Amino acid sequence: MKKLLLTLMAALMAVTAANASIFDKYTLKRSELPEEAQTMLTEYFPKAKVSMIKVDKHLLKKTDYDVRLSNGIKIEFSNKGKWTSVDCGKKELPEGLVPGAIRRYIAKNFSELKAVSICKRSGGYDIGLSDGNTHRFNLLHQYKGTVAAKD
């Protein structure tokens, strides 16, 4: 009986893992994004064309959106269309995406560098600079240190 139950559970997990990609959808249509995401793209990246939108539909979590623009910029949006991360590669982030206090701190303390990525976290922001280092700021936009590099 135990073997049968374990076999059924293993088969169910294998089928679920194999079908996980069924929940993802790829498109090029901006209209597939929530309105707030469309507005953000128009405001901060008006000339960039969408090269891919991946609609991540999760079983237990809400849908989110991964957008790649033709100029290499990657943006992630929540199910409501709020951006959660923006990675411009080696290009500077649009000024309006970085909160003013953080922008001023970077200009004062890292004047030779530019902000190239930003990630919203529940406790604040992670800002990637052009030297490859990522710096953490809390919700009050206070500097909290450098984030350890991922291997």
C-alpha positions as a Markdown table, in Angstrom:
| # | Residue | x | y | z |
|---|---|---|---|---|
| 1 | Met | 0.0 | 0.0 | 0.0 |
| 2 | Lys | 2.8 | 2.4 | 0.9 |
| 3 | Lys | 4.6 | 1.7 | -2.4 |
| 4 | Leu | 1.4 | 2.4 | -4.4 |
| 5 | Leu | 0.9 | 5.6 | -2.5 |
| 6 | Leu | 4.5 | 6.7 | -3.0 |
| 7 | Thr | 4.3 | 5.8 | -6.7 |
| 8 | Leu | 1.1 | 7.8 | -7.2 |
| 9 | Met | 2.6 | 10.8 | -5.4 |
| 10 | Ala | 5.8 | 10.6 | -7.5 |
| 11 | Ala | 3.7 | 10.3 | -10.7 |
| 12 | Leu | 1.6 | 13.3 | -9.7 |
| 13 | Met | 4.7 | 15.4 | -9.0 |
| 14 | Ala | 6.2 | 14.5 | -12.3 |
| 15 | Val | 3.1 | 15.4 | -14.2 |
| 16 | Thr | 2.8 | 18.7 | -12.3 |
| 17 | Ala | 6.5 | 19.6 | -13.0 |
| 18 | Ala | 6.1 | 18.6 | -16.7 |
| 19 | Asn | 3.0 | 20.8 | -17.0 |
| 20 | Ala | 4.4 | 23.8 | -15.2 |
| 21 | Ser | 5.5 | 25.4 | -18.4 |
| 22 | Ile | 1.9 | 25.2 | -19.7 |
| 23 | Phe | 1.0 | 28.0 | -17.2 |
| 24 | Asp | 3.5 | 30.4 | -18.9 |
| 25 | Lys | 2.5 | 32.4 | -21.9 |
| 26 | Tyr | 4.7 | 34.4 | -24.3 |
| 27 | Thr | 3.5 | 37.4 | -26.3 |
| 28 | Leu | 4.6 | 40.6 | -27.9 |
| 29 | Lys | 1.4 | 42.5 | -27.2 |
| 30 | Arg | 1.6 | 45.4 | -24.7 |
| 31 | Ser | -2.2 | 45.0 | -24.3 |
| 32 | Glu | -1.6 | 41.7 | -22.4 |
| 33 | Leu | 0.0 | 43.8 | -19.6 |
| 34 | Pro | -2.0 | 45.5 | -16.8 |
| 35 | Glu | -2.7 | 49.1 | -17.6 |
| 36 | Glu | -0.3 | 50.4 | -15.0 |
| 37 | Ala | 2.5 | 48.4 | -16.6 |
| 38 | Gln | 1.6 | 49.8 | -20.0 |
| 39 | Thr | 1.7 | 53.3 | -18.6 |
| 40 | Met | 5.1 | 52.8 | -17.0 |
| 41 | Leu | 6.6 | 51.5 | -20.3 |
| 42 | Thr | 5.2 | 54.5 | -22.2 |
| 43 | Glu | 6.5 | 57.0 | -19.6 |
| 44 | Tyr | 10.0 | 55.6 | -19.0 |
| 45 | Phe | 10.8 | 53.7 | -22.2 |
| 46 | Pro | 8.7 | 55.4 | -24.9 |
| 47 | Lys | 10.9 | 54.5 | -27.9 |
| 48 | Ala | 11.8 | 51.0 | -26.9 |
| 49 | Lys | 9.9 | 48.1 | -28.6 |
| 50 | Val | 8.8 | 45.1 | -26.7 |
| 51 | Ser | 10.7 | 42.0 | -27.8 |
| 52 | Met | 9.0 | 39.6 | -25.4 |
| 53 | Ile | 6.5 | 39.4 | -22.6 |
| 54 | Lys | 6.4 | 36.3 | -20.5 |
| 55 | Val | 3.1 | 36.0 | -18.5 |
| 56 | Asp | 4.0 | 33.8 | -15.5 |
| 57 | Lys | 0.8 | 32.1 | -14.2 |
| 58 | His | 1.6 | 30.3 | -11.0 |
| 59 | Leu | -0.5 | 27.6 | -9.3 |
| 60 | Leu | -0.5 | 29.1 | -5.8 |
| 61 | Lys | 0.9 | 32.6 | -6.5 |
| 62 | Lys | -0.5 | 35.5 | -8.5 |
| 63 | Thr | 0.4 | 36.1 | -12.1 |
| 64 | Asp | 3.5 | 38.2 | -12.8 |
| 65 | Tyr | 5.0 | 39.6 | -16.0 |
| 66 | Asp | 8.6 | 39.5 | -17.3 |
| 67 | Val | 9.2 | 42.1 | -20.1 |
| 68 | Arg | 12.2 | 42.3 | -22.3 |
| 69 | Leu | 12.7 | 45.4 | -24.5 |
| 70 | Ser | 14.5 | 45.4 | -27.8 |
| 71 | Asn | 17.3 | 47.5 | -26.3 |
| 72 | Gly | 18.1 | 44.7 | -23.7 |
| 73 | Ile | 16.2 | 46.2 | -20.8 |
| 74 | Lys | 14.5 | 43.7 | -18.5 |
| 75 | Ile | 11.5 | 44.7 | -16.4 |
| 76 | Glu | 9.4 | 42.6 | -14.0 |
| 77 | Phe | 5.8 | 43.6 | -13.1 |
| 78 | Ser | 3.5 | 42.3 | -10.4 |
| 79 | Asn | 0.0 | 41.0 | -11.2 |
| 80 | Lys | -1.4 | 44.6 | -10.7 |
| 81 | Gly | 1.2 | 46.1 | -13.1 |
| 82 | Lys | 3.5 | 47.7 | -10.6 |
| 83 | Trp | 7.2 | 47.2 | -11.5 |
| 84 | Thr | 9.2 | 45.1 | -9.1 |
| 85 | Ser | 12.6 | 45.2 | -10.9 |
| 86 | Val | 14.2 | 47.0 | -13.8 |
| 87 | Asp | 17.6 | 46.0 | -15.2 |
| 88 | Cys | 19.0 | 48.3 | -17.8 |
| 89 | Gly | 22.3 | 46.3 | -18.3 |
| 90 | Lys | 25.0 | 48.9 | -18.7 |
| 91 | Lys | 22.6 | 51.8 | -19.4 |
| 92 | Glu | 21.5 | 54.3 | -16.7 |
| 93 | Leu | 18.1 | 53.9 | -15.2 |
| 94 | Pro | 15.5 | 56.6 | -16.0 |
| 95 | Glu | 15.8 | 59.2 | -13.3 |
| 96 | Gly | 12.1 | 58.8 | -12.1 |
| 97 | Leu | 12.5 | 55.2 | -11.2 |
| 98 | Val | 15.0 | 55.9 | -8.4 |
| 99 | Pro | 13.6 | 57.7 | -5.4 |
| 100 | Gly | 15.1 | 61.2 | -5.0 |
| 101 | Ala | 16.9 | 60.6 | -1.6 |
| 102 | Ile | 18.5 | 57.4 | -3.0 |
| 103 | Arg | 19.5 | 59.2 | -6.2 |
| 104 | Arg | 21.1 | 62.1 | -4.2 |
| 105 | Tyr | 23.0 | 59.5 | -2.0 |
| 106 | Ile | 24.4 | 57.8 | -5.0 |
| 107 | Ala | 25.4 | 61.1 | -6.6 |
| 108 | Lys | 27.2 | 62.2 | -3.4 |
| 109 | Asn | 28.9 | 58.9 | -2.5 |
| 110 | Phe | 29.3 | 57.2 | -5.9 |
| 111 | Ser | 29.6 | 60.2 | -8.2 |
| 112 | Glu | 31.6 | 58.4 | -10.9 |
| 113 | Leu | 29.0 | 55.6 | -11.1 |
| 114 | Lys | 25.4 | 55.4 | -12.4 |
| 115 | Ala | 22.4 | 53.3 | -11.3 |
| 116 | Val | 21.8 | 50.6 | -13.8 |
| 117 | Ser | 19.3 | 48.3 | -12.0 |
| 118 | Ile | 16.7 | 48.6 | -9.2 |
| 119 | Cys | 14.7 | 46.0 | -7.4 |
| 120 | Lys | 11.8 | 46.7 | -5.0 |
| 121 | Arg | 11.9 | 44.5 | -1.9 |
| 122 | Ser | 9.5 | 44.4 | 1.0 |
| 123 | Gly | 12.1 | 46.1 | 3.1 |
| 124 | Gly | 13.3 | 48.7 | 0.6 |
| 125 | Tyr | 15.4 | 48.8 | -2.6 |
| 126 | Asp | 18.4 | 47.1 | -4.0 |
| 127 | Ile | 20.2 | 49.4 | -6.5 |
| 128 | Gly | 22.8 | 48.0 | -8.9 |
| 129 | Leu | 25.5 | 50.4 | -9.9 |
| 130 | Ser | 27.7 | 50.4 | -13.1 |
| 131 | Asp | 30.7 | 48.9 | -11.2 |
| 132 | Gly | 28.7 | 45.7 | -10.7 |
| 133 | Asn | 28.0 | 46.2 | -6.9 |
| 134 | Thr | 24.5 | 46.3 | -5.5 |
| 135 | His | 23.6 | 48.5 | -2.6 |
| 136 | Arg | 20.7 | 48.2 | -0.3 |
| 137 | Phe | 18.4 | 51.0 | 1.0 |
| 138 | Asn | 15.5 | 50.6 | 3.5 |
| 139 | Leu | 12.0 | 52.0 | 3.0 |
| 140 | Leu | 13.1 | 55.3 | 4.4 |
| 141 | His | 15.7 | 55.5 | 1.6 |
| 142 | Gln | 18.6 | 55.2 | 4.1 |
| 143 | Tyr | 21.7 | 53.4 | 3.0 |
| 144 | Lys | 22.1 | 49.9 | 4.6 |
| 145 | Gly | 25.3 | 48.6 | 2.8 |
| 146 | Thr | 26.5 | 46.5 | -0.1 |
| 147 | Val | 24.6 | 43.3 | -0.9 |
| 148 | Ala | 26.8 | 40.2 | -1.2 |
| 149 | Ala | 27.4 | 39.1 | -4.8 |
| 150 | Lys | 25.6 | 35.9 | -5.9 |
| 151 | Asp | 27.8 | 33.1 | -7.1 |
